[in-house]
Amino acid sequence: MITILIVILSVLTSVAAFRREELFYKLDLSPARIVHQKEYYRIVTHAFLHADYFHLGINMLVLYSFGRYVEQIFSQLESAGLIFSGPFFYILLYVIGIVLASVSTISRNRNNESYGAVGASGAVSAIVFSYIFFAPLEKIYFYMVLPIPGILFGVLYLIYSSYMSRRKSDNINHSAHFWGAVVGFVFPILLEPSLFMVFLDKLFP
């Protein structure tokens, strides 16, 4: 249910920004404005905006596909008494994914007044990697074609994101992808360290 609400909120905000350009620039990730004008809200609001309908569609499709599973797992952890609220920690994972995935971007571009970024990719990466943590051998479609184990997909994703972040050869924020993924994998362990043994048991059944 929370996943669906996030999708709806993201769609409504993005479509509104498509129609009102001033809203887009009011809410995007502008490191210079965050650092020098203290518009800290942008750290979160940019994740509910997208560059175009294709960008919006891809992010929301991935979020919907993986988020429902992760949300269900968090509810199971609540039922098992490992956490006090599945919905709370699911939302916390999403928000932390947004924030921490933005840190390196803000630091790197804090004096670049022309830089702006939008998209939920960091938070979505966090959700995908939490899925991988709980189901490391389940198949994920690489480039939507080749089914490979989630853990292998995760390793390739991190290598690719790190490489592309250093190259800076396109307009995609690969740094946000990388750090969002790290957040998603580490978050369950921080919630309950014993879950790492569950991960190993599923990785080496």
C-alpha positions as CSV (number, residue, x, y, z in Angstrom):
1,M,0.0,0.0,0.0
2,I,2.8,2.4,0.9
3,T,4.6,1.6,-2.4
4,I,1.4,2.5,-4.3
5,L,1.0,5.8,-2.4
6,I,4.6,6.7,-3.2
7,V,4.0,6.0,-6.9
8,I,0.9,8.1,-6.9
9,L,2.6,11.0,-5.1
10,S,5.6,10.8,-7.5
11,V,3.3,10.7,-10.6
12,L,1.2,13.6,-9.4
13,T,4.2,15.8,-8.5
14,S,6.1,15.0,-11.7
15,V,3.1,15.7,-14.0
16,A,2.4,18.9,-12.2
17,A,6.1,19.9,-12.7
18,F,5.9,19.0,-16.4
19,R,3.0,21.5,-16.7
20,R,4.5,24.2,-14.5
21,E,8.2,24.7,-15.1
22,E,8.6,27.0,-12.1
23,L,7.5,24.2,-9.9
24,F,10.2,22.0,-11.4
25,Y,13.0,24.5,-10.6
26,K,11.5,25.1,-7.1
27,L,11.8,21.5,-6.1
28,D,14.8,20.0,-7.9
29,L,18.1,19.1,-6.4
30,S,20.2,22.3,-6.7
31,P,23.3,21.8,-4.6
32,A,24.3,25.5,-4.8
33,R,20.9,26.5,-3.4
34,I,21.0,23.8,-0.7
35,V,24.4,24.8,0.5
36,H,24.4,28.5,0.1
37,Q,20.7,29.4,0.5
38,K,19.9,26.5,2.9
39,E,17.0,25.2,0.9
40,Y,17.3,21.8,2.5
41,Y,13.9,20.6,1.4
42,R,15.2,20.0,-2.1
43,I,17.2,17.0,-0.8
44,V,13.9,15.2,-0.5
45,T,11.5,16.9,-3.0
46,H,13.7,16.3,-6.0
47,A,13.0,12.5,-5.7
48,F,9.3,13.2,-6.5
49,L,10.2,14.9,-9.8
50,H,11.3,13.3,-13.1
51,A,12.9,14.6,-16.2
52,D,10.2,13.3,-18.6
53,Y,7.5,10.6,-18.8
54,F,9.9,7.9,-19.8
55,H,12.1,8.6,-16.7
56,L,9.0,8.7,-14.5
57,G,7.7,5.4,-16.0
58,I,10.9,3.4,-15.6
59,N,11.4,4.5,-12.0
60,M,7.8,3.9,-10.9
61,L,7.7,0.5,-12.7
62,V,10.8,-0.7,-10.9
63,L,9.6,0.8,-7.6
64,Y,6.2,-0.9,-7.9
65,S,7.8,-4.3,-8.9
66,F,10.3,-4.5,-6.1
67,G,8.7,-2.2,-3.5
68,R,5.7,-4.4,-2.8
69,Y,7.9,-7.3,-2.0
70,V,10.2,-5.3,0.4
71,E,7.1,-3.8,2.0
72,Q,5.8,-7.2,2.6
73,I,9.1,-8.4,4.1
74,F,9.1,-5.5,6.5
75,S,5.6,-6.3,7.6
76,Q,6.8,-9.9,8.3
77,L,9.7,-8.6,10.4
78,E,7.2,-6.6,12.4
79,S,5.1,-9.7,12.9
80,A,8.2,-11.6,14.1
81,G,8.9,-8.9,16.6
82,L,12.2,-7.8,15.0
83,I,11.0,-4.3,14.3
84,F,8.2,-2.2,15.8
85,S,6.6,-1.1,12.6
86,G,7.0,-2.4,9.1
87,P,5.5,0.7,7.4
88,F,7.6,3.1,9.4
89,F,10.9,1.4,8.5
90,Y,9.9,1.0,4.9
91,I,9.3,4.7,4.6
92,L,12.5,5.4,6.5
93,L,14.5,3.2,4.0
94,Y,13.0,5.2,1.1
95,V,13.8,8.6,2.7
96,I,17.3,7.6,3.7
97,G,17.8,6.3,0.2
98,I,16.9,9.7,-1.1
99,V,19.0,11.7,1.3
100,L,22.2,9.6,1.4
101,A,22.2,9.1,-2.4
102,S,22.3,12.9,-2.7
103,V,25.2,13.6,-0.4
104,S,28.0,13.0,-2.9
105,T,26.1,15.0,-5.6
106,I,25.6,17.9,-3.3
107,S,29.2,17.9,-2.2
108,R,30.6,17.6,-5.7
109,N,28.3,20.4,-7.2
110,R,27.9,22.7,-4.2
111,N,29.3,25.7,-6.1
112,N,27.8,24.8,-9.5
113,E,24.8,27.1,-9.8
114,S,23.7,25.6,-13.1
115,Y,23.5,22.0,-11.8
116,G,20.1,20.5,-11.1
117,A,19.0,16.9,-10.7
118,V,15.7,15.1,-10.3
119,G,14.4,11.6,-9.9
120,A,13.8,8.8,-7.4
121,S,16.7,6.6,-8.7
122,G,18.6,6.7,-5.4
123,A,15.6,5.6,-3.4
124,V,14.5,3.1,-6.0
125,S,18.0,1.6,-6.0
126,A,17.7,1.3,-2.2
127,I,14.5,-0.7,-2.6
128,V,16.0,-3.0,-5.3
129,F,19.0,-3.8,-3.1
130,S,16.9,-4.5,-0.1
131,Y,15.1,-7.0,-2.3
132,I,18.4,-8.5,-3.3
133,F,19.4,-8.7,0.4
134,F,16.3,-10.7,1.2
135,A,16.2,-12.7,-2.0
136,P,19.8,-12.9,-3.4
137,L,19.3,-15.8,-5.7
138,E,15.9,-14.7,-7.2
139,K,16.2,-13.8,-10.9
140,I,16.4,-10.2,-12.0
141,Y,16.2,-9.4,-15.7
142,F,19.5,-7.7,-16.7
143,Y,18.6,-5.0,-19.3
144,M,15.0,-6.4,-19.0
145,V,16.1,-9.4,-21.1
146,L,18.6,-11.7,-19.4
147,P,17.5,-13.3,-16.1
148,I,20.4,-13.5,-13.7
149,P,20.6,-14.1,-9.9
150,G,19.9,-10.9,-7.9
151,I,23.3,-10.9,-6.2
152,L,25.1,-11.0,-9.5
153,F,22.9,-8.2,-10.8
154,G,23.8,-6.2,-7.7
155,V,27.5,-6.7,-8.2
156,L,27.4,-5.7,-11.8
157,Y,25.2,-2.7,-11.0
158,L,27.6,-1.4,-8.4
159,I,30.6,-1.9,-10.7
160,Y,28.8,-0.1,-13.6
161,S,27.5,2.7,-11.4
162,S,30.9,3.4,-9.9
163,Y,32.6,3.3,-13.3
164,M,30.1,5.6,-14.9
165,S,30.1,8.0,-12.0
166,R,33.9,8.5,-12.5
167,R,33.6,8.9,-16.2
168,K,30.9,11.6,-16.0
169,S,30.0,10.9,-19.7
170,D,26.2,11.3,-19.5
171,N,23.5,13.2,-17.7
172,I,22.6,10.3,-15.4
173,N,23.4,10.6,-11.7
174,H,25.3,7.3,-11.3
175,S,26.6,8.3,-7.9
176,A,23.0,8.4,-6.6
177,H,22.4,4.9,-8.0
178,F,25.5,3.6,-6.3
179,W,25.0,5.1,-2.8
180,G,21.2,4.3,-2.9
181,A,22.1,0.7,-3.6
182,V,24.6,0.6,-0.7
183,V,21.9,2.0,1.6
184,G,19.4,-0.6,0.5
185,F,21.7,-3.5,1.3
186,V,23.1,-2.2,4.6
187,F,19.8,-0.9,6.0
188,P,18.3,-4.4,7.0
189,I,21.6,-5.3,8.8
190,L,21.5,-2.0,10.8
191,L,17.9,-2.8,11.7
192,E,18.7,-6.3,12.9
193,P,22.3,-7.6,12.6
194,S,21.0,-11.3,12.7
195,L,19.4,-10.7,9.3
196,F,22.9,-11.0,7.8
197,M,22.9,-14.7,8.7
198,V,19.5,-15.0,6.9
199,F,21.1,-13.4,3.8
200,L,24.0,-15.9,3.9
201,D,21.6,-18.8,4.4
202,K,19.7,-17.7,1.3
203,L,22.9,-17.1,-0.7
204,F,24.3,-20.5,0.2
205,P,21.3,-22.7,0.8
